């Protein structure tokens, strides 16, 4: 049985990788078409556009993984059903549940790959692509690290510890230098917001370095004439979906300590946990779908049915996440909802295929 399990696993993995490659190429082309519209802004070239589009691939791989798993499993198992291999396996004494377990083993391997892409490679490439585009278009040097977002503005270096979803700055530090690179002043601000074509800082403490003393000035607010474009902050506003799950958890705890709402990040956190689990659930769903279709269903029909079902489940899951935000429902429901729906589908299909 181990050889048969390996044969089933290899067939399913090949089909899933081919499906994922097709969806990835399609996503790359669509993103590239959008980026072509920005070519010519500053030093942004066609080669830069291709790099930025390529940097977005891990994000689309992560999002498309469950649907790719369903379509690929339908193709892999469907091909075996069409050639009579599944019938021969069952005639040799292999039950439908054993076939299911062989597919689930593949799911565990794919789950590890999903986590590696979503929490490892994805955030790095997404951030690099954003930085490259903004540096080429705005000609501003930017950098993001665990200590916040950094930008160079003439003889000034800006550090922003946090940027909210609404675009409000938190814990702003501005270091001003002279022409000969000597530190001239340090401005600390608790908050910052872009209003009427200029930056306004709140709860400001400014320290100027004179020859023999440090002049300290406190202000409830202060206008900040900066060349830092608000769009540059999109580097700091990395999509929470592409943040590593441990960084999401830290962000949730920090927001709760400050007494701020963390619902959006909690929904994203549980949604990321749901992706690898949904991938395995999709593979489980593929088995009864193939068994109920038999040898009469063509490969085209399986691809169409898998794409439609996967898209519907994805749309329902996304719609439910918005419902959780709107009605302030428990965030963990974002993870449970797609799994419960798929489980109900599996139980319903089992009546026809898993006897």
BELTA-V204742 format. One record per helix or strand of 3 or more residues. SS is the DSSP state (A for helix, B for strand). FROM is the first residue (numbers start at 1). TO is the last residue. If there is no record, write none. Layout:
ss = {SS;SS}
from = {FROM;FROM}
to = {TO;TO}
This chain:
ss = {A;A;A;A;A;B;B;B;B;B;B;B;A;A;A;A;A;A}
from = {2;46;57;85;96;142;148;156;169;183;198;214;230;240;245;263;299;333}
to = {36;55;82;91;138;145;153;163;177;195;209;224;234;242;257;293;327;353}
